Amino acid sequence: MNKPFVALRPEITRTHALILMDWLQDERVTRYLSDSGNVSRVIAQAIDRTQLPILTHLFNQGGRFFMAHDRNDVPVGFVRLIKTGAECEIVLVIGDHDRWGQKLGASTIREGLKLAFLDMRAARVVAKIHPDNIRSLKAFERCGFRVDRETDTLISLSMTAGTYRRLLREGVLAASSEIYITEMDRDRLEELLVFEQGPAIVELEHELERAVVVDPQHVARDVVTMNSRVSLRLDDEAMELALVYPQAADERAGKLSVLSDLGAAILGYREGGAIDWMVSDRPRRIVIDRVIYQPEASGDFHL
């Protein structure tokens, strides 16, 4: 994959807080971060005030805070989303200076947009960046942001929800290869989205939005469609499972719900496809070895 994997993790631990303190003591990191002093002070107070191992609630005051982790589950930065009415401001920092230049910023922006538009339901996302922060400006512009206002001290860029969905469909914001879904599966899954909530729902909506929609009779035989049975590898673990709707899920029988982490991940991929995905709250590599059974290929269009 040509775009590095980044996951935004909402749980902030005491260890995360100490890592953040180290980043915020690096002048290269804080150079363009206008409120770095305030952030550093809040973190120091949080560490001093409590011995709790989990500090999430302290970081979510006034917004939602996420640690950005790479494929090896190592923290590389953070994102803060502050929603006011229909508008959401995104603040993003890649704190590990040694990882600069590896396109982690763009990958982190894409994950932040996913949460802002599909989870927080923002109509518009705004980024406010110092004019001299060329690296950050380029990353946001590559992701589809456009300049709204510009002064000597601040450039304001934004993206609307409509633009976000269009860029998803065009593949501009895709972090992985193209996926395919049948019209029937899309319609059924979109009905599910109305009644369900949770991280897997956000991921599934994202995948449905970017998928290439095809006629059931014309879908390639090696695509994972609903009710397909596939063999795959989860890191080094080989397994065989059927991808099913929630009401038919039975993990003991190898029937995995499309609303599970792994189920949402494999929908629409072809044989040989490789996916980096958060499964059970940690990054995993999924490889589709073979589509053993596909309803459409067998003429079972009623499933």
Contacts in CASP RR format, 6 or more apart in sequence:
PFRMAT RR
TARGET T0000
AUTHOR 0000-0000-0000
METHOD contacts of the structure
MODEL  1
MNKPFVALRPEITRTHALILMDWLQDERVTRYLSDSGNVSRVIAQAIDRT
QLPILTHLFNQGGRFFMAHDRNDVPVGFVRLIKTGAECEIVLVIGDHDRW
GQKLGASTIREGLKLAFLDMRAARVVAKIHPDNIRSLKAFERCGFRVDRE
TDTLISLSMTAGTYRRLLREGVLAASSEIYITEMDRDRLEELLVFEQGPA
IVELEHELERAVVVDPQHVARDVVTMNSRVSLRLDDEAMELALVYPQAAD
ERAGKLSVLSDLGAAILGYREGGAIDWMVSDRPRRIVIDRVIYQPEASGD
FHL
1 175 0 8 1.000
1 176 0 8 1.000
1 177 0 8 1.000
1 274 0 8 1.000
1 276 0 8 1.000
3 103 0 8 1.000
3 106 0 8 1.000
3 107 0 8 1.000
3 175 0 8 1.000
3 176 0 8 1.000
4 70 0 8 1.000
4 71 0 8 1.000
4 102 0 8 1.000
4 103 0 8 1.000
4 104 0 8 1.000
4 107 0 8 1.000
5 70 0 8 1.000
5 71 0 8 1.000
5 107 0 8 1.000
5 175 0 8 1.000
5 276 0 8 1.000
5 283 0 8 1.000
6 68 0 8 1.000
6 69 0 8 1.000
6 70 0 8 1.000
6 76 0 8 1.000
6 104 0 8 1.000
6 105 0 8 1.000
6 107 0 8 1.000
6 108 0 8 1.000
6 110 0 8 1.000
6 111 0 8 1.000
7 68 0 8 1.000
7 69 0 8 1.000
7 111 0 8 1.000
7 278 0 8 1.000
7 283 0 8 1.000
8 66 0 8 1.000
8 67 0 8 1.000
8 68 0 8 1.000
8 69 0 8 1.000
8 79 0 8 1.000
8 108 0 8 1.000
8 111 0 8 1.000
8 112 0 8 1.000
8 115 0 8 1.000
9 66 0 8 1.000
9 67 0 8 1.000
9 68 0 8 1.000
9 69 0 8 1.000
9 281 0 8 1.000
10 56 0 8 1.000
10 64 0 8 1.000
10 65 0 8 1.000
10 66 0 8 1.000
11 54 0 8 1.000
11 56 0 8 1.000
12 54 0 8 1.000
12 55 0 8 1.000
12 56 0 8 1.000
12 58 0 8 1.000
12 59 0 8 1.000
12 65 0 8 1.000
12 67 0 8 1.000
13 53 0 8 1.000
13 54 0 8 1.000
13 55 0 8 1.000
14 47 0 8 1.000
14 52 0 8 1.000
14 53 0 8 1.000
14 54 0 8 1.000
14 55 0 8 1.000
16 55 0 8 1.000
16 67 0 8 1.000
16 75 0 8 1.000
17 43 0 8 1.000
17 46 0 8 1.000
17 47 0 8 1.000
17 55 0 8 1.000
18 47 0 8 1.000
19 75 0 8 1.000
20 39 0 8 1.000
20 43 0 8 1.000
20 78 0 8 1.000
21 40 0 8 1.000
21 43 0 8 1.000
21 44 0 8 1.000
21 47 0 8 1.000
23 29 0 8 1.000
23 77 0 8 1.000
23 93 0 8 1.000
23 95 0 8 1.000
23 96 0 8 1.000
24 30 0 8 1.000
24 33 0 8 1.000
24 36 0 8 1.000
24 37 0 8 1.000
24 39 0 8 1.000
24 40 0 8 1.000
24 43 0 8 1.000
25 40 0 8 1.000
26 95 0 8 1.000
26 97 0 8 1.000
28 97 0 8 1.000
29 36 0 8 1.000
29 93 0 8 1.000
29 95 0 8 1.000
29 97 0 8 1.000
30 36 0 8 1.000
30 37 0 8 1.000
31 133 0 8 1.000
32 129 0 8 1.000
32 130 0 8 1.000
32 132 0 8 1.000
32 133 0 8 1.000
32 136 0 8 1.000
33 39 0 8 1.000
33 93 0 8 1.000
34 130 0 8 1.000
42 58 0 8 1.000
46 55 0 8 1.000
46 58 0 8 1.000
46 59 0 8 1.000
47 55 0 8 1.000
50 58 0 8 1.000
56 65 0 8 1.000
59 65 0 8 1.000
62 82 0 8 1.000
63 80 0 8 1.000
63 81 0 8 1.000
63 82 0 8 1.000
63 83 0 8 1.000
64 80 0 8 1.000
64 81 0 8 1.000
64 82 0 8 1.000
64 83 0 8 1.000
64 115 0 8 1.000
64 120 0 8 1.000
65 78 0 8 1.000
65 79 0 8 1.000
65 80 0 8 1.000
66 78 0 8 1.000
66 79 0 8 1.000
66 80 0 8 1.000
66 81 0 8 1.000
66 112 0 8 1.000
66 115 0 8 1.000
67 75 0 8 1.000
67 77 0 8 1.000
67 78 0 8 1.000
68 75 0 8 1.000
68 76 0 8 1.000
68 77 0 8 1.000
68 78 0 8 1.000
68 79 0 8 1.000
68 94 0 8 1.000
68 104 0 8 1.000
68 108 0 8 1.000
68 111 0 8 1.000
69 75 0 8 1.000
69 76 0 8 1.000
69 283 0 8 1.000
70 76 0 8 1.000
70 99 0 8 1.000
70 104 0 8 1.000
70 283 0 8 1.000
71 276 0 8 1.000
71 283 0 8 1.000
71 285 0 8 1.000
72 283 0 8 1.000
73 282 0 8 1.000
73 283 0 8 1.000
75 96 0 8 1.000
76 94 0 8 1.000
76 95 0 8 1.000
76 96 0 8 1.000
76 99 0 8 1.000
76 104 0 8 1.000
76 108 0 8 1.000
77 93 0 8 1.000
77 94 0 8 1.000
77 95 0 8 1.000
77 96 0 8 1.000
77 104 0 8 1.000
77 108 0 8 1.000
78 92 0 8 1.000
78 93 0 8 1.000
78 95 0 8 1.000
79 90 0 8 1.000
79 91 0 8 1.000
79 92 0 8 1.000
79 108 0 8 1.000
79 111 0 8 1.000
79 112 0 8 1.000
80 90 0 8 1.000
80 91 0 8 1.000
80 92 0 8 1.000
81 88 0 8 1.000
81 89 0 8 1.000
81 90 0 8 1.000
81 91 0 8 1.000
81 112 0 8 1.000
81 115 0 8 1.000
81 116 0 8 1.000
81 120 0 8 1.000
82 88 0 8 1.000
82 89 0 8 1.000
82 91 0 8 1.000
83 89 0 8 1.000
83 116 0 8 1.000
83 120 0 8 1.000
83 122 0 8 1.000
86 122 0 8 1.000
86 123 0 8 1.000
86 124 0 8 1.000
87 122 0 8 1.000
87 123 0 8 1.000
87 124 0 8 1.000
87 125 0 8 1.000
87 126 0 8 1.000
88 116 0 8 1.000
88 120 0 8 1.000
88 122 0 8 1.000
88 124 0 8 1.000
88 125 0 8 1.000
88 126 0 8 1.000
89 125 0 8 1.000
89 126 0 8 1.000
89 127 0 8 1.000
89 128 0 8 1.000
90 109 0 8 1.000
90 112 0 8 1.000
90 113 0 8 1.000
90 116 0 8 1.000
90 125 0 8 1.000
90 126 0 8 1.000
90 127 0 8 1.000
91 127 0 8 1.000
92 105 0 8 1.000
92 108 0 8 1.000
92 109 0 8 1.000
92 112 0 8 1.000
92 127 0 8 1.000
92 136 0 8 1.000
94 100 0 8 1.000
94 104 0 8 1.000
94 105 0 8 1.000
94 108 0 8 1.000
100 135 0 8 1.000
101 135 0 8 1.000
105 139 0 8 1.000
106 139 0 8 1.000
106 142 0 8 1.000
106 143 0 8 1.000
107 175 0 8 1.000
109 139 0 8 1.000
109 140 0 8 1.000
109 143 0 8 1.000
110 143 0 8 1.000
110 173 0 8 1.000
110 175 0 8 1.000
113 125 0 8 1.000
113 143 0 8 1.000
113 159 0 8 1.000
113 164 0 8 1.000
113 173 0 8 1.000
114 202 0 8 1.000
114 203 0 8 1.000
114 206 0 8 1.000
115 202 0 8 1.000
116 122 0 8 1.000
116 125 0 8 1.000
117 125 0 8 1.000
117 161 0 8 1.000
117 164 0 8 1.000
117 165 0 8 1.000
118 202 0 8 1.000
118 205 0 8 1.000
118 206 0 8 1.000
119 202 0 8 1.000
122 161 0 8 1.000
123 160 0 8 1.000
123 161 0 8 1.000
124 158 0 8 1.000
124 159 0 8 1.000
124 160 0 8 1.000
124 161 0 8 1.000
125 158 0 8 1.000
125 159 0 8 1.000
125 164 0 8 1.000
126 148 0 8 1.000
126 156 0 8 1.000
126 157 0 8 1.000
126 158 0 8 1.000
127 140 0 8 1.000
127 145 0 8 1.000
127 156 0 8 1.000
127 157 0 8 1.000
127 158 0 8 1.000
128 154 0 8 1.000
128 155 0 8 1.000
128 156 0 8 1.000
128 157 0 8 1.000
129 136 0 8 1.000
129 137 0 8 1.000
129 140 0 8 1.000
129 154 0 8 1.000
129 155 0 8 1.000
129 157 0 8 1.000
130 153 0 8 1.000
130 154 0 8 1.000
130 155 0 8 1.000
131 137 0 8 1.000
131 150 0 8 1.000
131 152 0 8 1.000
131 153 0 8 1.000
131 154 0 8 1.000
131 155 0 8 1.000
137 155 0 8 1.000
137 157 0 8 1.000
140 157 0 8 1.000
141 157 0 8 1.000
143 159 0 8 1.000
143 172 0 8 1.000
143 173 0 8 1.000
144 159 0 8 1.000
144 163 0 8 1.000
144 167 0 8 1.000
144 172 0 8 1.000
144 173 0 8 1.000
145 157 0 8 1.000
145 158 0 8 1.000
145 159 0 8 1.000
146 157 0 8 1.000
146 158 0 8 1.000
146 159 0 8 1.000
147 155 0 8 1.000
147 156 0 8 1.000
147 157 0 8 1.000
148 156 0 8 1.000
148 157 0 8 1.000
148 158 0 8 1.000
149 155 0 8 1.000
149 156 0 8 1.000
150 156 0 8 1.000
164 173 0 8 1.000
165 209 0 8 1.000
167 173 0 8 1.000
168 174 0 8 1.000
168 206 0 8 1.000
168 209 0 8 1.000
168 210 0 8 1.000
169 209 0 8 1.000
169 210 0 8 1.000
171 178 0 8 1.000
171 210 0 8 1.000
173 210 0 8 1.000
174 210 0 8 1.000
176 275 0 8 1.000
176 276 0 8 1.000
177 269 0 8 1.000
177 273 0 8 1.000
178 212 0 8 1.000
179 207 0 8 1.000
179 210 0 8 1.000
179 211 0 8 1.000
179 212 0 8 1.000
179 267 0 8 1.000
179 268 0 8 1.000
179 269 0 8 1.000
180 211 0 8 1.000
180 212 0 8 1.000
180 213 0 8 1.000
180 214 0 8 1.000
180 219 0 8 1.000
180 220 0 8 1.000
180 223 0 8 1.000
180 268 0 8 1.000
180 270 0 8 1.000
181 189 0 8 1.000
181 208 0 8 1.000
181 211 0 8 1.000
181 212 0 8 1.000
181 213 0 8 1.000
181 214 0 8 1.000
181 225 0 8 1.000
181 267 0 8 1.000
181 268 0 8 1.000
182 213 0 8 1.000
182 214 0 8 1.000
182 215 0 8 1.000
182 216 0 8 1.000
182 219 0 8 1.000
182 225 0 8 1.000
182 226 0 8 1.000
182 296 0 8 1.000
183 213 0 8 1.000
183 214 0 8 1.000
183 215 0 8 1.000
183 216 0 8 1.000
184 216 0 8 1.000
184 301 0 8 1.000
185 225 0 8 1.000
185 226 0 8 1.000
185 267 0 8 1.000
186 208 0 8 1.000
186 211 0 8 1.000
186 213 0 8 1.000
188 226 0 8 1.000
188 245 0 8 1.000
189 204 0 8 1.000
189 208 0 8 1.000
189 226 0 8 1.000
189 258 0 8 1.000
190 208 0 8 1.000
192 204 0 8 1.000
192 245 0 8 1.000
192 246 0 8 1.000
192 258 0 8 1.000
192 259 0 8 1.000
193 201 0 8 1.000
193 204 0 8 1.000
193 205 0 8 1.000
193 208 0 8 1.000
196 246 0 8 1.000
196 259 0 8 1.000
199 261 0 8 1.000
199 278 0 8 1.000
200 259 0 8 1.000
200 260 0 8 1.000
200 261 0 8 1.000
200 264 0 8 1.000
201 259 0 8 1.000
203 261 0 8 1.000
203 264 0 8 1.000
203 265 0 8 1.000
204 258 0 8 1.000
204 259 0 8 1.000
204 264 0 8 1.000
204 267 0 8 1.000
207 264 0 8 1.000
207 267 0 8 1.000
207 268 0 8 1.000
211 268 0 8 1.000
216 296 0 8 1.000
216 301 0 8 1.000
217 296 0 8 1.000
217 301 0 8 1.000
219 225 0 8 1.000
219 294 0 8 1.000
219 296 0 8 1.000
220 270 0 8 1.000
221 291 0 8 1.000
221 294 0 8 1.000
221 296 0 8 1.000
221 297 0 8 1.000
222 270 0 8 1.000
222 271 0 8 1.000
222 291 0 8 1.000
222 294 0 8 1.000
223 268 0 8 1.000
223 269 0 8 1.000
223 270 0 8 1.000
223 291 0 8 1.000
223 294 0 8 1.000
224 230 0 8 1.000
224 243 0 8 1.000
224 266 0 8 1.000
224 267 0 8 1.000
224 268 0 8 1.000
224 269 0 8 1.000
224 270 0 8 1.000
224 288 0 8 1.000
224 291 0 8 1.000
224 294 0 8 1.000
225 243 0 8 1.000
225 267 0 8 1.000
225 268 0 8 1.000
225 294 0 8 1.000
225 295 0 8 1.000
225 296 0 8 1.000
226 243 0 8 1.000
226 244 0 8 1.000
226 245 0 8 1.000
226 258 0 8 1.000
226 267 0 8 1.000
226 295 0 8 1.000
226 303 0 8 1.000
227 242 0 8 1.000
227 243 0 8 1.000
227 244 0 8 1.000
227 295 0 8 1.000
227 300 0 8 1.000
227 303 0 8 1.000
228 242 0 8 1.000
228 243 0 8 1.000
228 291 0 8 1.000
228 292 0 8 1.000
228 293 0 8 1.000
228 294 0 8 1.000
228 295 0 8 1.000
229 240 0 8 1.000
229 241 0 8 1.000
229 242 0 8 1.000
229 243 0 8 1.000
229 291 0 8 1.000
229 292 0 8 1.000
229 293 0 8 1.000
230 240 0 8 1.000
230 241 0 8 1.000
230 242 0 8 1.000
230 243 0 8 1.000
230 266 0 8 1.000
230 288 0 8 1.000
230 289 0 8 1.000
230 290 0 8 1.000
230 291 0 8 1.000
230 292 0 8 1.000
231 238 0 8 1.000
231 239 0 8 1.000
231 240 0 8 1.000
231 289 0 8 1.000
231 290 0 8 1.000
231 292 0 8 1.000
232 238 0 8 1.000
232 239 0 8 1.000
232 240 0 8 1.000
232 241 0 8 1.000
232 266 0 8 1.000
232 286 0 8 1.000
232 287 0 8 1.000
232 288 0 8 1.000
232 289 0 8 1.000
233 239 0 8 1.000
233 285 0 8 1.000
233 286 0 8 1.000
233 287 0 8 1.000
233 289 0 8 1.000
234 262 0 8 1.000
234 279 0 8 1.000
234 284 0 8 1.000
234 285 0 8 1.000
234 286 0 8 1.000
235 284 0 8 1.000
235 285 0 8 1.000
238 289 0 8 1.000
240 254 0 8 1.000
240 292 0 8 1.000
241 254 0 8 1.000
241 255 0 8 1.000
241 256 0 8 1.000
241 262 0 8 1.000
242 254 0 8 1.000
242 255 0 8 1.000
242 256 0 8 1.000
242 293 0 8 1.000
243 256 0 8 1.000
243 258 0 8 1.000
243 263 0 8 1.000
243 266 0 8 1.000
243 267 0 8 1.000
244 255 0 8 1.000
244 256 0 8 1.000
244 257 0 8 1.000
244 258 0 8 1.000
245 257 0 8 1.000
245 258 0 8 1.000
246 257 0 8 1.000
246 258 0 8 1.000
246 259 0 8 1.000
248 255 0 8 1.000
248 257 0 8 1.000
249 255 0 8 1.000
249 256 0 8 1.000
249 257 0 8 1.000
249 260 0 8 1.000
256 262 0 8 1.000
256 263 0 8 1.000
257 263 0 8 1.000
258 264 0 8 1.000
258 267 0 8 1.000
261 277 0 8 1.000
261 278 0 8 1.000
261 279 0 8 1.000
261 280 0 8 1.000
262 277 0 8 1.000
262 279 0 8 1.000
262 286 0 8 1.000
265 275 0 8 1.000
265 277 0 8 1.000
265 279 0 8 1.000
265 286 0 8 1.000
266 275 0 8 1.000
266 286 0 8 1.000
266 288 0 8 1.000
269 275 0 8 1.000
269 288 0 8 1.000
270 288 0 8 1.000
270 291 0 8 1.000
271 288 0 8 1.000
271 289 0 8 1.000
271 290 0 8 1.000
271 291 0 8 1.000
272 287 0 8 1.000
272 288 0 8 1.000
272 289 0 8 1.000
273 287 0 8 1.000
273 288 0 8 1.000
274 285 0 8 1.000
274 286 0 8 1.000
274 287 0 8 1.000
274 288 0 8 1.000
275 285 0 8 1.000
275 286 0 8 1.000
275 287 0 8 1.000
275 288 0 8 1.000
276 283 0 8 1.000
276 284 0 8 1.000
276 285 0 8 1.000
276 286 0 8 1.000
277 283 0 8 1.000
277 284 0 8 1.000
277 286 0 8 1.000
278 284 0 8 1.000
279 286 0 8 1.000
295 301 0 8 1.000
295 303 0 8 1.000
END
